Structure formats: structure tokens, C-alpha cells
Amino acid sequence: MYIADQTWPELGDYVAESSLAVVPLGSTEQHGPHLPLATDHLIAEALAREAADRTGYLCTPTVNVGVSPHHRQFHGTMWVDAPQFRDYVESMTRNLAYHGVDRVVFVNAHGGNVQHLREVGRRLRDDGTMYAIEWMWDESIPDLVTDLFDHPGPHGGPKETSMIMHIARDLVREGELDSARDGGVVDLSDAHLREHGARTFYDAVENSGNGVFGDQTDASPEAGEELFEAAADQLVRLLSWLDDQPIADLLAPAHVDPQPGSRR
């Protein structure tokens, strides 16, 4: 159920019986010469809408701009600073709580959002508002990713390329797959990401001249369909599990005994 397509009485019927929502989030940032800037939010929205369609749970509009300053040197990349991103997502999620939602899955497709969504989830749980967790599609199916690709790459690689080939193939510049591979970094061991235990870079351009990693020529729409179906299945399973949990078991546990002040 997509919230923006419903009327308010229809949503009243939903929250009278259900209290779970999915919130898709991604980014608008460079993904090399072969993929659109929309890559991450297209993936997040497609998976969230698919899971919502299969289960009947509520899906919100997509947050299209995320925490992406590490891609800022590439034309067109958009970002919001981390504190503003956290505050915005928290505020938006709190209005779901006002309408009766007490558990949320952040369906995320951008690595730069992860730690900030975790922080938002902690804030909402710690004050007893709701239980909100971050879910990253490729982290739900790591074995499949490594089975399909020798060099999947953390950004703009064949896993994301395959997903966009499946979701929106007309947006993939398939004639640029060779240049994406040859102008980027195929093997992460060649990227010199650390020196003496310290991560020495801040921005993607410091490691990859065209902003991407992995072997994009391994991508295919068939692999994308396999990835999409496997990730959507994992998300559906997560939603079902979350809906089954008593809310008291999801919120922050009480302080261990003896309770503060209990012997005063």
C-alpha cells in the first residue's frame, strides 16, 4: 500500500489494524559513466514498493537525497549534511508514529545513510516512540552477490548495474560498461584504502577516477532479476518477523536491577 495513493479514510482503516511502515531511502549521486544519479533511490523504492505490494504494509514516499558529500566532486551529485539528514528522517518518521505506526523499516540503498539511520532508530527507540531499523538490500543477500560476481564493487559495480538493468534498463548506458571498468577500480586491493591501519581517504574520487568500483561488464538483467527477487524475499521476511513481535520486546530494555533509587 503506497501512502500517497490512498485517501485519509483508507489510511484510517489501515492504522486501525496495522502498525508497520516501510520508508525507502537512497541518494542522488554519481554512479560512474554508465548509471544514472538516481541509482540508489530507484533500487530502494523498487524494493520497498515490491515488498509493500506483496504484504499489504504501508510504504511512504522515497527520500531521494542522502548523505553523499564523499561524491561531491562529480557533476550533479546532491547531498544533505548528516545532522540535517538525521533530523529530517526522524521528524518524518515521528509523524508516522502520530498516526499509529509503531515499527518502521528504513529500506536503504545508500551506504552513506547507514550510520545515520541507525542513529535515528536509536533516538526513536530510546524515547519510546517506536522501533525503527535500517535494512540494506545487498547486505541481506551477501552470498548471492559473491556467487554472481568476482568483483561486485561497493559502488557503481555490477551488482548495482544489474539491479538497474532489471528495474530501469533504459537508464543504463550499456555502451559505457567497458569505460566504467577501465576508468575505475576493479579490485579493491588496488585502491590503497589504508595506511598502517588508518583509512586515509574521505572522498570517492581519491580512489577512483570515474567514481566507481568493480567489473561492470559482469552485469546483466538476468543477474539483476535474481538479486531483486532474493532481496525482496528477505525484506518480506523481515517485515513479517517485525510485525509478529510484541512492541514491548522491541523497545529499549529497562535498566538492570537494582533500579536506580530503589533503595533510597
Kinemage of the C-alpha trace (Angstrom):
@kinemage 1
@onewidth
@group {chain A} dominant
@subgroup {mainchain}
@vectorlist {calphas} color= white
{ca met a 1} P 0.000 0.000 0.000
{ca tyr a 2} L 1.558 3.277 -1.148
{ca ile a 3} L 0.570 6.025 1.257
{ca ala a 4} L 0.378 8.822 -1.310
{ca asp a 5} L -2.165 6.938 -3.420
{ca gln a 6} L -4.607 6.488 -0.531
{ca thr a 7} L -7.284 8.713 0.934
{ca trp a 8} L -7.252 9.591 4.620
{ca pro a 9} L -10.228 7.346 5.449
{ca glu a 10} L -8.456 4.423 3.756
{ca leu a 11} L -5.371 5.102 5.839
{ca gly a 12} L -7.540 5.259 8.914
{ca asp a 13} L -8.680 1.738 8.160
{ca tyr a 14} L -5.055 0.651 7.761
{ca val a 15} L -3.771 2.002 11.081
{ca ala a 16} L -6.822 0.619 12.867
{ca glu a 17} L -5.462 -2.852 12.066
{ca ser a 18} L -1.730 -2.489 11.259
{ca ser a 19} L 1.156 -0.505 12.716
{ca leu a 20} L 4.088 -1.152 10.347
{ca ala a 21} L 5.525 1.038 7.586
{ca val a 22} L 8.447 0.883 5.178
{ca val a 23} L 10.396 4.036 4.315
{ca pro a 24} L 12.634 3.837 1.206
{ca leu a 25} L 15.791 5.963 1.186
{ca gly a 26} L 18.622 6.369 -1.283
{ca ser a 27} L 20.688 9.134 -2.821
{ca thr a 28} L 21.095 11.286 -5.902
{ca glu a 29} L 24.789 10.935 -6.644
{ca gln a 30} L 27.268 9.913 -9.295
{ca his a 31} L 27.402 6.240 -10.205
{ca gly a 32} L 30.018 6.415 -12.925
{ca pro a 33} L 29.634 6.957 -16.678
{ca his a 34} L 27.115 4.127 -17.085
{ca leu a 35} L 24.490 4.550 -14.358
{ca pro a 36} L 22.092 7.398 -13.516
{ca leu a 37} L 22.432 9.534 -10.418
{ca ala a 38} L 19.078 8.040 -9.369
{ca thr a 39} L 20.551 4.540 -8.949
{ca asp a 40} L 20.272 4.211 -5.179
{ca his a 41} L 16.825 5.688 -4.742
{ca leu a 42} L 15.470 3.710 -7.700
{ca ile a 43} L 16.619 0.480 -6.060
{ca ala a 44} L 15.286 1.428 -2.626
{ca glu a 45} L 11.896 2.467 -3.961
{ca ala a 46} L 11.501 -0.597 -6.194
{ca leu a 47} L 12.245 -2.980 -3.332
{ca ala a 48} L 10.074 -1.131 -0.820
{ca arg a 49} L 7.120 -0.926 -3.201
{ca glu a 50} L 7.504 -4.592 -4.149
{ca ala a 51} L 7.542 -5.722 -0.523
{ca ala a 52} L 4.585 -3.474 0.303
{ca asp a 53} L 2.623 -4.856 -2.656
{ca arg a 54} L 3.314 -8.422 -1.575
{ca thr a 55} L 2.419 -7.894 2.061
{ca gly a 56} L -0.090 -5.045 2.162
{ca tyr a 57} L 2.063 -2.988 4.526
{ca leu a 58} L 2.324 0.777 4.206
{ca cys a 59} L 5.063 2.335 2.048
{ca thr a 60} L 5.947 6.028 2.241
{ca pro a 61} L 7.401 8.277 -0.471
{ca thr a 62} L 11.124 7.881 -1.073
{ca val a 63} L 13.828 10.087 0.430
{ca asn a 64} L 15.846 10.723 -2.734
{ca val a 65} L 18.763 12.806 -1.415
{ca gly a 66} L 21.016 11.349 1.257
{ca val a 67} L 24.382 11.806 2.926
{ca ser a 68} L 26.664 11.918 -0.126
{ca pro a 69} L 29.347 14.592 0.337
{ca his a 70} L 32.019 11.988 -0.438
{ca his a 71} L 30.839 12.051 -4.080
{ca arg a 72} L 30.596 15.844 -4.361
{ca gln a 73} L 33.451 16.292 -6.858
{ca phe a 74} L 31.381 14.591 -9.568
{ca his a 75} L 28.853 16.656 -11.533
{ca gly a 76} L 25.255 16.547 -10.350
{ca thr a 77} L 25.792 14.849 -7.005
{ca met a 78} L 23.383 16.165 -4.377
{ca trp a 79} L 23.667 15.749 -0.641
{ca val a 80} L 22.480 16.974 2.709
{ca asp a 81} L 24.737 17.245 5.724
{ca ala a 82} L 24.436 14.421 8.212
{ca pro a 83} L 22.774 16.324 11.092
{ca gln a 84} L 20.081 17.733 8.805
{ca phe a 85} L 19.504 14.318 7.233
{ca arg a 86} L 19.055 12.693 10.624
{ca asp a 87} L 16.705 15.394 11.827
{ca tyr a 88} L 14.602 15.265 8.662
{ca val a 89} L 14.232 11.483 8.676
{ca glu a 90} L 13.471 11.486 12.392
{ca ser a 91} L 10.815 14.184 12.007
{ca met a 92} L 9.198 12.419 9.068
{ca thr a 93} L 9.178 9.108 10.922
{ca arg a 94} L 7.717 10.662 14.070
{ca asn a 95} L 4.682 11.791 12.083
{ca leu a 96} L 4.064 8.138 11.214
{ca ala a 97} L 4.032 7.440 14.952
{ca tyr a 98} L 1.460 10.183 15.413
{ca his a 99} L -0.821 8.281 13.040
{ca gly a 100} L -0.375 4.977 14.875
{ca val a 101} L 2.702 3.362 13.323
{ca asp a 102} L 4.978 1.859 15.966
{ca arg a 103} L 7.505 -0.034 13.827
{ca val a 104} L 9.369 1.075 10.695
{ca val a 105} L 11.904 -0.455 8.322
{ca phe a 106} L 14.185 2.035 6.584
{ca val a 107} L 14.659 0.367 3.186
{ca asn a 108} L 18.045 1.795 2.344
{ca ala a 109} L 20.183 1.546 -0.792
{ca his a 110} L 22.991 4.019 0.012
{ca gly a 111} L 25.921 3.155 2.239
{ca gly a 112} L 26.388 6.769 3.316
{ca asn a 113} L 22.997 6.699 5.041
{ca val a 114} L 23.579 3.620 7.184
{ca gln a 115} L 25.090 5.015 10.372
{ca his a 116} L 22.693 7.959 10.374
{ca leu a 117} L 19.605 5.777 10.025
{ca arg a 118} L 20.888 3.660 12.879
{ca glu a 119} L 21.175 6.811 14.973
{ca val a 120} L 17.627 7.853 14.097
{ca gly a 121} L 16.391 4.406 15.032
{ca arg a 122} L 18.130 4.648 18.399
{ca arg a 123} L 16.612 8.062 19.122
{ca leu a 124} L 13.102 6.819 18.353
{ca arg a 125} L 13.503 3.674 20.416
{ca asp a 126} L 15.195 5.308 23.378
{ca asp a 127} L 12.325 7.740 23.963
{ca gly a 128} L 9.719 5.007 23.474
{ca thr a 129} L 8.249 6.412 20.251
{ca met a 130} L 8.676 3.341 18.059
{ca tyr a 131} L 11.075 0.676 16.830
{ca ala a 132} L 12.818 1.637 13.571
{ca ile a 133} L 15.614 -0.329 11.890
{ca glu a 134} L 17.793 0.125 8.818
{ca trp a 135} L 17.859 -2.562 6.097
{ca met a 136} L 20.406 -2.537 3.257
{ca trp a 137} L 19.474 -4.668 0.286
{ca asp a 138} L 22.869 -6.134 -0.654
{ca glu a 139} L 23.711 -6.914 2.963
{ca ser a 140} L 20.641 -9.160 3.080
{ca ile a 141} L 21.992 -11.429 0.308
{ca pro a 142} L 25.817 -11.372 0.607
{ca asp a 143} L 26.343 -14.966 -0.536
{ca leu a 144} L 24.380 -14.419 -3.731
{ca val a 145} L 26.336 -11.243 -4.523
{ca thr a 146} L 29.678 -13.022 -4.177
{ca asp a 147} L 28.407 -16.035 -6.143
{ca leu a 148} L 27.359 -13.864 -9.075
{ca phe a 149} L 30.342 -11.503 -9.327
{ca asp a 150} L 34.100 -11.817 -8.866
{ca his a 151} L 34.368 -8.051 -8.337
{ca pro a 152} L 30.958 -6.713 -7.199
{ca gly a 153} L 32.388 -3.371 -6.044
{ca pro a 154} L 30.927 -1.288 -3.228
{ca his a 155} L 29.729 1.473 -5.563
{ca gly a 156} L 28.563 1.502 -9.171
{ca gly a 157} L 29.721 -2.070 -9.701
{ca pro a 158} L 27.977 -4.991 -11.400
{ca lys a 159} L 25.533 -5.616 -8.536
{ca glu a 160} L 24.033 -2.115 -8.791
{ca thr a 161} L 24.355 -2.124 -12.581
{ca ser a 162} L 22.481 -5.414 -12.786
{ca met a 163} L 19.762 -4.133 -10.485
{ca ile a 164} L 19.191 -1.046 -12.650
{ca met a 165} L 19.249 -3.227 -15.782
{ca his a 166} L 16.346 -5.102 -14.205
{ca ile a 167} L 14.462 -2.100 -12.776
{ca ala a 168} L 15.068 0.574 -15.447
{ca arg a 169} L 17.242 -0.786 -18.238
{ca asp a 170} L 16.731 2.254 -20.448
{ca leu a 171} L 18.698 4.324 -17.908
{ca val a 172} L 21.838 2.163 -18.186
{ca arg a 173} L 24.411 3.418 -20.682
{ca glu a 174} L 25.439 -0.056 -21.773
{ca gly a 175} L 27.985 1.316 -24.224
{ca glu a 176} L 29.918 2.728 -21.256
{ca leu a 177} L 30.386 -0.524 -19.302
{ca asp a 178} L 33.939 -1.057 -20.566
{ca ser a 179} L 34.944 2.524 -19.792
{ca ala a 180} L 33.351 2.273 -16.360
{ca arg a 181} L 35.510 -0.737 -15.603
{ca asp a 182} L 38.685 0.609 -17.188
{ca gly a 183} L 38.410 4.085 -15.683
{ca gly a 184} L 37.559 2.922 -12.182
{ca val a 185} L 38.964 0.365 -9.759
{ca val a 186} L 38.122 -3.285 -10.406
{ca asp a 187} L 39.895 -4.887 -7.443
{ca leu a 188} L 39.615 -3.073 -4.112
{ca ser a 189} L 43.037 -4.372 -3.086
{ca asp a 190} L 44.464 -1.975 -5.687
{ca ala a 191} L 42.781 1.065 -4.152
{ca his a 192} L 45.214 1.628 -1.225
{ca leu a 193} L 42.397 2.361 1.182
{ca arg a 194} L 44.516 2.180 4.351
{ca glu a 195} L 47.978 3.076 5.568
{ca his a 196} L 49.261 1.453 8.736
{ca gly a 197} L 45.726 0.714 9.883
{ca ala a 198} L 44.287 4.174 9.157
{ca arg a 199} L 41.743 4.919 6.464
{ca thr a 200} L 43.452 7.738 4.611
{ca phe a 201} L 40.740 8.995 2.251
{ca tyr a 202} L 37.490 10.902 2.572
{ca asp a 203} L 36.121 11.141 -0.974
{ca ala a 204} L 35.463 8.564 -3.697
{ca val a 205} L 37.475 10.489 -6.288
{ca glu a 206} L 40.621 9.914 -4.231
{ca asn a 207} L 40.443 6.221 -5.101
{ca ser a 208} L 38.575 6.032 -8.409
{ca gly a 209} L 38.973 8.484 -11.254
{ca asn a 210} L 35.455 7.883 -12.575
{ca gly a 211} L 33.887 7.216 -9.188
{ca val a 212} L 33.104 3.509 -9.444
{ca phe a 213} L 34.477 0.154 -8.337
{ca gly a 214} L 34.156 -3.423 -9.588
{ca asp a 215} L 33.803 -5.017 -13.016
{ca gln a 216} L 30.696 -3.534 -14.592
{ca thr a 217} L 30.981 -5.786 -17.651
{ca asp a 218} L 29.805 -8.700 -15.494
{ca ala a 219} L 26.383 -7.071 -15.089
{ca ser a 220} L 23.260 -8.476 -16.708
{ca pro a 221} L 19.490 -8.031 -16.408
{ca glu a 222} L 19.218 -11.706 -15.519
{ca ala a 223} L 21.552 -11.230 -12.555
{ca gly a 224} L 19.578 -8.126 -11.623
{ca glu a 225} L 16.321 -10.051 -11.553
{ca glu a 226} L 17.907 -12.730 -9.354
{ca leu a 227} L 19.271 -10.104 -6.965
{ca phe a 228} L 15.978 -8.226 -6.864
{ca glu a 229} L 13.854 -11.284 -6.148
{ca ala a 230} L 16.216 -12.548 -3.456
{ca ala a 231} L 16.432 -9.169 -1.713
{ca ala a 232} L 12.666 -8.601 -1.944
{ca asp a 233} L 12.105 -12.003 -0.371
{ca gln a 234} L 14.421 -11.122 2.506
{ca leu a 235} L 12.615 -7.830 3.036
{ca val a 236} L 9.223 -9.543 3.087
{ca arg a 237} L 10.545 -11.996 5.674
{ca leu a 238} L 11.861 -9.115 7.785
{ca leu a 239} L 8.524 -7.306 7.664
{ca ser a 240} L 6.661 -10.440 8.664
{ca trp a 241} L 9.050 -11.065 11.554
{ca leu a 242} L 8.818 -7.470 12.743
{ca asp a 243} L 5.044 -7.406 12.610
{ca asp a 244} L 4.919 -10.526 14.802
{ca gln a 245} L 6.998 -9.021 17.622
{ca pro a 246} L 5.269 -7.534 20.684
{ca ile a 247} L 6.156 -3.842 20.796
{ca ala a 248} L 7.289 -4.186 24.423
{ca asp a 249} L 10.000 -6.598 23.260
{ca leu a 250} L 11.226 -4.149 20.624
{ca leu a 251} L 11.597 -1.020 22.725
{ca ala a 252} L 14.646 -0.299 24.902
{ca pro a 253} L 15.046 -2.712 27.836
{ca ala a 254} L 14.760 -1.384 31.376
{ca his a 255} L 17.812 -0.614 33.474
{ca val a 256} L 19.168 -3.730 35.185
{ca asp a 257} L 18.280 -4.320 38.833
{ca pro a 258} L 18.612 -2.807 41.290
{ca gln a 259} L 16.680 0.039 39.702
{ca pro a 260} L 18.211 3.484 40.226
{ca gly a 261} L 16.954 4.920 43.529
{ca ser a 262} L 15.158 1.726 44.527
{ca arg a 263} L 16.924 1.554 47.946
{ca arg a 264} L 16.767 5.194 48.872
